[in-house]
Amino acid sequence: MRTQVAIIGAGPAGLLLSHLLHLQGIESIVLESRSREDIEATIRAGVLEQGSMDILTEAGVGERMKKEGALHHGFDLQFDGRRHRIDLTGLTGKAITVYPQHEVIKDLVAARVAAGGQLLFQVTDVVPGGVDGANPYVTFVHNGEAARIDADFVIGCDGFHGVSRPAMPAAGREDCQRIYPFGWFGILVESAPSSDELIYAQHERGFALVSTRTPTVQRLYFQCDPSDKVENWSDDRIWAELHARLEHNDGWKVKEGRIFQKGIIGMRSFVSTPMQSGRLFLAGDSAHIVPPTGAKGMNLAISDVRLLSRGLEQFYRQNRQDLLQSYTADALKRIWRAEYFSWWMTRLMHTFADATPFERQMQRAELDNIVASRQLATALAENYVGAF
């Protein structure tokens, strides 16, 4: 097989890049280790910044997002038994949409199939090669047969555990990482939403988050030990913990329902640089991970592939490589701001077991300052909606 751009990974980054290239008349083939059914059924949360919403809409894949996504103009910060609304739209003129990642994937897969895009699912033994020269390729096994794609570029969008980042030269590579001493216990619940907007709650027992999913499904999280086991948490114990962390004396209650999914998410910050070598480029989780507190993961993937699509368009239309050569530097400007914001939100909202009394009081004072100062609340809102 021959194509212009070989893309490893059919997550939001790989699929959106393929579609953006298609709109520019650039051919691509997407390789994915899982089945279409698997990637469309893997339920993951998703908060889309205003800029991400705009990119999906401009690409022609935002219609269902607008109809079914939950447009939010603010969220609540809760601490010390009180709730304070951060007016995102009032402070920035922008909003966010809660629209799960797997729904974005469904929209992108449908768009690529409708356009006759080449998506190869359930491939194994994927190996990028020749990326230091002008004729890179990818070998793999599909339907039990060895195969090869020759391309001009190989783009790794296959996540933290994929094959693309290990294919980058070790010399000169730097991996920056912070692993947090807690995780998130997440549940999906059949019930009406407990709140019209997200609630970020700081509590001495640990952080908790109330999120919407659909009019009949809500997503709830609470801070936990990352080494804990799902089977240790009965439904009754889960509800008792959420009630304790989220409810006070104002009459508001978490709405219970049938819990149909439970899971524990580890928390890490990670950036691998450079994000390119020769004709191999990394995008999304292949190059960076953020803790979910800042809601930046999918947005960073969208930002990465937007830069790559512009660079590849310049290469094919103008025979120039300026944007491709500056890809790592350009992407990192956005990535490190998002890493900072996600780290800051994580530090602000979570309970650290080793925190001193002084550090706990500083955390509380910082929350008080944010809700008391329009300037500080604006800085929070601008980072949250991606106003930069």
N, C-alpha and C positions, 0 to 999 in steps of 0.2 A: 504494500500500500504506500501511497505517496500523498502527502498533504503539506500545507504551508505551516501549520501550527499543530503540534501534538500536545494534547492536554491530559495530564494524569490526574484523575479525580473528578467525580461528578457531584461535588457539593455545590453550594451557592457560588463559590469563586470560579470553579471550572466551568460550570454551566453558563453563568452570566458572561464570562469571558468569551466562550464559544458563540454565544448569541450576539454579543457586541461586535465580534469579528465578522459574523455573518452579515450584519447590517452594513458593514463596510466593504463587503465583497471579498472577504478573506476566508479561505477554507480552513477548517480544523476538524480533528477527530478527537473525541473524548473517550478515555479509557476508565473503567470503574470496576473495582473488585467485587462489589455487591450487585444484587439484582435491582431492577427498577422498582420492584415492589418493596424491597428492603429500604432503599433510600427514601422512598415516599412515605414509608410507614414509621420511620425512626423519629419519634416525637421529641422535638427540641424547642425550647423557648426562642423567642425572637422579638427584639425591640428595634425598629427601624428609625434611624434619624431622618430628619427632613431631607437631607441630601441624598440618602439612600432611596427614600421614597421617590424622589424626583428622577433619579437614574433609572429605576425600574419602570417608572411611567414613561419616560422618554424612549426606553427600549421596547415599549409595547407590551410589557408583561405586568402592568400594575392594575389592570381592571378589577380582578378579583380581590386584590389587596385593598382597594378603595371600598369595595362593597362589603367585604367580610372582616377586614381588619378593624381593630378598635383604635380609633384616633383619640389620642390623649393630649390635652392641653396643659396638664400639670400632673403632679404627684404629691403624696404626703410624706413628710418626714415625721416620725413619731419617736419621742423620747421623753423620759421623766413623766410618763402618764399623760402627755399632751400631744396633739397632732397639729402639724403646721403645713399648710399647702405651699408648694413651690409652683408658682404660676408661670409655666414654661412659655406660653404664648404671650402673656402680658409682659414678661421680662425680655423676650427675644424676638417675638413675632413669628416664632416657629413652633412646631409640634412634633410628636413622635407617634408611630403606629405600632401597636402590639400585634404582630403577625408572625406566627411560628415559622421557624426555619424550614421545616418540612413542607409547609405550604408554599413558600418561595420556590423550593425545589420542584414541587409539582407544576407550578406555573412555568418554570424554565424548561423542564423536560417536555411539557406539552408544546411550548414554542419551538424548541429544537426539532421535535418530531414533525410538527406541522410544516417546518421549513425544509424538511428532508435532511436534517443534520445527522451526522454519523456518531452514534453513541454505542459503544461496545461495552456491554455489561458482563459481569462475572468473568473477568479476565484474571489470570494469575501470573506469577513469575515475571512481573513487570520490571524491566531493567533499562534505564536510560543509558545511551552510549554516544560517543563521538561529540559530546557537547562542547569540547574545547575547539573544535574546528567548525567549518562552514556547512558540514553535512551531518547534523545530529540524527539520531534515530532512537526508537524505543522497541525493544523486543518483549514479547509476552506470549502467553498461551491462551487461546480462545476456542471454546468448544472442543477441547482436547487436542488442538493442533497448534504448533509453534507458528508465530507470525511476527512480522516486523513492519513498523511504520517509519519511512524516511520523511524528514521534515526540515524546514528551515530553522524552527525553534521548538524547544520542549519547555512546557510550563508545568511546574509541579504545584498542584492544588489538592494534594492527597493527604493533608492533615499532619498532625504532630508525629504520628506513628507510621507515616508513609515512607515510600522508597526514595522520594525526590531529594529531601534534605541530606540524607547520607550519601547521595551521589555528588554532592558539592565537594570541592577540594578541601581537605582538612587544613591546609596551610592558609593562614590568614583569617580563618573563621573564628568568630567569637560568639559564644552562647552565653547570654545573660539570663539568669533565672532566679526567681524567688518562689519557694514553696511555702504556702501558708499552713499554720498549725491547726486548721479547721477545714471542714467541708460544708456543703449544703445538702440537707435531706430534702428532696423534692417530691411532691405528690401531685397527681391529677385527680380531680374530684368532680363527680357528677352533681352539680348544684348550680343555682344561680350565683352570680358574682357577689362576693362579700362587700365589694367596693367598686365604684365607677372608675376609679383610677388606682394606680399602684400605691402601695403603702410600704415604705422602707422603715422598719422599726428597730431601734436600738434598745436593748434590754439587758439587764444584768445576767440573765440566763443565756443570752446570746441573741444574735440577729434573727429577724424574721422578715419575710417578704410576702405580700399579698399581690397577686397578679391575675389579670383576666385572661381568658382564652377564647371562649365563645359565650353566648347567653346562657348556655347550659353546662359549661365546663370552666372550672377555675384552677389556677396553678398556685400552689403554696410552697414556700420553702422555710426552713429554719436551720440555723447554724448547728453543726454537730461535729463529733469526732470523726475525722476522715477514715479512721480504721474501724469504725463501727460497722455493724452488719444490719442490712435491711430487716432480716428476720427477728432482730431484737426489738423491733418497733411494731407493736400491735396497733390497730386502728385507734383503740381507746387511748393508748399512750401518746400517739401522735396528736390527737385532738386536745388532750390535756395540755400538752406542751404549747400548742398554738394558742389556745385560750389564755394560758398564763402569760405569754409574751406579747400578745396583741390586744387584749381587752383590759379596760380600766373601769371607771365608774360613770361613763357617759351613756351607757345603754347600748352601745354598738357591740354586735356579736359576730364572730366568724360563722359563716353558714356551712354547716356540715352536709355531707353527702357520701355516696359510695366512692371509696378510694379505689381507683382502677389502675394506678401506676405508682410505684415507689422506686426511688433510686437515690444514691449518694454521689455527689459530684465533688471531685477534688478541686482545690483552688491553687492556681499557680500564675505567676507572671513570667513570660518567656519571650526573648527576642534573639533570633539567630541572624548574624550578619557576616558577609554581605548576602543579599537576596538574589544575587545573580553571579554567574560564572560562564563566560563564553556565551553559548546559545541556550543555557539552562537558566530559567527564572523561577523563583518561588513566589507564591501568593497565598494569602489567608493563613490558616493554622499551620501550614507547612513551615512558615517563617516566624510566627508569633502567636502567643496565647495571652489572653487577658482574663483575670477573674471576672465572673459574671456580674459582679456588683455594679460596674459601670455601664453594662449593656452595650459593649463595643465590639464584640467578636465578629458578628456578621457584617457590621458596618465597616470594619477594617478590611475584611475580605472584598467587599464591594469597592472600596476606595482603591485597593491594590489593583484590581483588574481594570478599573477605569483608567488608571495610569498606564497599565500594560497595553490596553486596547489603543490608546492614543499613540503610544510608542510604536506599536506594530503598524498602525495606519500610516504614520510618518515614514516608516521604513519602506513600505510597499508603494506608497503614492509619491514620495519625494526622494526616495533612495538616500535617506538620512537616518542616522542612529542617535541623534542628540538625546532624545527622550528615553530611548532604551538604555543608553549609557548612564544617564542620571537617575534611572529608576530606583535604585536602592536609596540614594540620598533623598530623592523626592518622597518616597514612601515612608522613610523613617521619620520625617518631620511630623507626619500625621500619627504614625505608630507610637512614637514616644510620648506625644501629648495624650493619646488614649491610654497608654500604659500608666502614665502619671495619674490621670483622672481615676482609672480603675483601682490603682493602688490607694489613692487618697480616699475614695469612697469606701473601700474595704477596711482601711484603718479607722475611718470615722465611725462606721456603723457596727463593727463586730466587737465582741468581748474577747479580749486576749487574757488567757489564764495567768500569764506571767506579768501582767501590767501592775505597776505600783499604784498605790492610792493617788499619788501625784499625777500619774499618767491618765488615770481614770477621770480625774477632775479636769484635766486639760481637754480630754475628749468631750466631756459635757460642755465645757466653756466654748469649745469650737462650734458645737451644734447651736448653742445659744446665740453666738455671734452671727451665724449664717441666717437664722430666722429673724434676727433683729436688724440686720443690715441689708438694704436693697442691693448695694453693690456686691456684697458677698453672695447673696441669693442669685444675683444675675450671673456671676461667674460660674456658679454651680449649674444654672440653667443653660448657659451657653455651651458648657462642656457636654451636658447631657444630650442636647438636641444636635450637637455637632455644628455649631454656628460659625466655625472658623473656616 
